[in-house]
């Protein structure tokens, strides 16, 4: 689905947000370099990006012509990391998967929707359909903020749906192209990503390899795969490609043949000095 993550099942009820008027009219801006401020982020808070030119480039694909650099926080979803798989030989695969372990405590990845103006109330477009995401990677080795969005044409869907529409570039070719299950495909270390804004970029797997997590709201087992544009020559506005696969494993320990729900987001890292945060 273009424009946001789709939950494996409906979420729980949430209180109505206070909207942007409840933010700067109350407490002042917090220190964006303090990780504790971002850990306490909640619906209705206001996030400002001071680097307007870079921010505008990041949202160009989403048709946001308002030029606003102040955004209201909508739905927030957190994923607790439960295991990681190193990159053997620089590639990485899914053949040996660590079993999810609740409470492993090795970090959290959080996605917060950003909306120009007031954030939609729960059930009114605030369920993973925002044009932008502020991603907070709270890991033992680093604390990182990112601005991400779903590029036009890369709708989220099951592995089967990705392959059926011709987006098999995300995976390595199966041994037998005529006889395979989507769940058995490996993520490609160097995916042949289609041109973005008319520009062809070369992406390579980066980070520690595959990250395994559980969605805090649904408990869905989730895989994160991260890529970065390399050898691009001219500067790239959005060099990060993050793939999120929710529900790759069922509660009984089996894997659905069609695979989990796969979402690909594009974006860049943010420096604390580029951000402002006003709590509600």
CORRAUR-V629787 format. One record per residue. N is the residue number from 1. SS is DSSP state (~ for helix, > for strand, _ for the rest). PHI is phi as a letter, one per 20 degrees, with the letter a starting at -180 (* if undefined). BURIAL is b if it has 9 or more other C-alpha atoms within 8 Angstrom, else e. Layout:
N_SS_PHI_BURIAL / N_SS_PHI_BURIAL
This chain:
1___*_e / 2___f_b / 3___o_b / 4___r_b / 5___f_b / 6___d_b / 7___f_e / 8___f_b / 9___b_e / 10___g_e / 11___e_e / 12___e_e / 13___f_e / 14___c_e / 15___f_e / 16___f_e / 17___f_b / 18___e_e / 19___n_b / 20_~_f_b / 21_~_f_e / 22_~_e_b / 23___e_b / 24___f_b / 25___f_e / 26___d_e / 27___f_b / 28___f_e / 29_>_f_b / 30_>_e_b / 31___f_e / 32___f_b / 33___e_e / 34___e_e / 35_~_g_e / 36_~_f_e / 37_~_f_b / 38_~_f_b / 39_~_f_e / 40___e_e / 41___g_e / 42___b_e / 43___g_b / 44___n_b / 45___f_b / 46_>_d_b / 47_>_d_b / 48_>_d_b / 49_>_d_b / 50___f_b / 51___e_e / 52_~_f_b / 53_~_f_e / 54_~_f_e / 55_~_f_b / 56_~_f_b / 57_~_f_e / 58_~_f_b / 59___d_b / 60_~_g_b / 61_~_f_b / 62_~_e_b / 63___m_e / 64___e_e / 65___d_e / 66___f_e / 67___m_e / 68___f_e / 69___d_b / 70_>_d_b / 71_>_c_b / 72_>_e_b / 73_>_e_b / 74_>_e_b / 75_>_f_b / 76_>_c_b / 77_>_c_b / 78_>_d_b / 79_>_c_b / 80_>_e_b / 81_>_f_b / 82_>_c_b / 83_>_a_b / 84_>_c_b / 85_>_c_b / 86___f_e / 87___e_b / 88_~_f_e / 89_~_m_e / 90_~_n_e / 91___d_b / 92___n_b / 93___b_b / 94___d_e / 95___f_e / 96___d_e / 97___d_e / 98___f_e / 99___f_e / 100___g_b / 101___c_e / 102___f_e / 103___m_e / 104___f_e / 105___m_e / 106___d_b / 107_>_p_b / 108_>_c_b / 109_>_d_b / 110_>_c_b / 111_>_d_b / 112_>_d_b / 113_>_f_b / 114_>_c_b / 115_>_c_b / 116_>_f_b / 117_>_n_b / 118___f_b / 119___f_b / 120___f_b / 121___f_b / 122___g_b / 123___n_e / 124___c_e / 125___n_b / 126___d_b / 127___c_b / 128___n_b / 129___d_b / 130___f_b / 131___f_b / 132_>_c_b / 133_>_c_b / 134_>_e_b / 135_>_d_b / 136_>_d_b / 137_>_e_b / 138_>_d_b / 139_>_d_b / 140___g_e / 141___e_e / 142_>_a_e / 143_>_c_b / 144_>_c_b / 145_>_d_b / 146_>_c_b / 147_>_d_b / 148_>_c_b / 149_>_b_b / 150___e_b / 151___f_b / 152___g_e / 153___n_e / 154___d_b / 155___f_b / 156___f_b / 157_>_r_b / 158_>_f_b / 159_~_g_b / 160_~_g_b / 161_~_f_e / 162_~_f_b / 163_~_f_b / 164_~_f_e / 165___e_e / 166___n_e / 167___e_e / 168_~_f_e / 169_~_g_b / 170_~_f_b / 171_>_c_b / 172___f_b / 173___f_e / 174___f_e / 175___g_e / 176___c_e / 177___f_e / 178___e_e / 179___b_e / 180___b_e / 181___d_e / 182_~_g_b / 183_~_f_b / 184_~_e_e / 185___f_b / 186___e_e / 187_>_f_b / 188___f_b / 189___f_b / 190___c_e / 191___f_b / 192___e_e / 193___f_b / 194___g_e / 195___g_e / 196_>_d_e / 197___l_e / 198___m_e / 199_>_d_e / 200___e_e / 201___d_b / 202_>_d_b / 203_>_d_b / 204_>_c_b / 205_>_g_b / 206___c_e / 207___m_e / 208___e_b / 209___o_b / 210_>_f_b / 211_>_d_b / 212_>_d_b / 213_>_b_b / 214_>_c_b / 215_>_f_b / 216___f_b / 217___e_e / 218___d_e / 219___m_e / 220___f_b / 221_>_f_b / 222_>_c_b / 223_>_d_b / 224_>_d_b / 225_>_c_b / 226_>_d_b / 227_>_c_b / 228_>_c_b / 229_>_f_b / 230_>_c_e / 231___l_e / 232___e_b / 233___m_e / 234___f_e / 235___g_e / 236___d_e / 237___f_b / 238___c_e / 239___e_b / 240_>_e_b / 241_>_c_b / 242_>_d_b / 243_>_d_b / 244_>_c_b / 245_>_d_b / 246_>_e_b / 247___m_b / 248___f_b / 249___c_b / 250___e_b / 251___f_e / 252___e_e / 253___n_e / 254___e_e / 255___d_b / 256___f_b / 257___g_e / 258___e_b / 259___n_b / 260___e_b / 261_>_e_b / 262_>_d_b / 263_>_c_b / 264_>_d_b / 265_>_c_b / 266_>_d_b / 267_>_r_b / 268_>_b_b / 269_>_f_b / 270_>_d_b / 271___e_e / 272_~_g_b / 273_~_f_e / 274_~_e_b / 275_>_c_b / 276_>_c_b / 277_>_c_b / 278_>_d_b / 279___f_b / 280___e_b
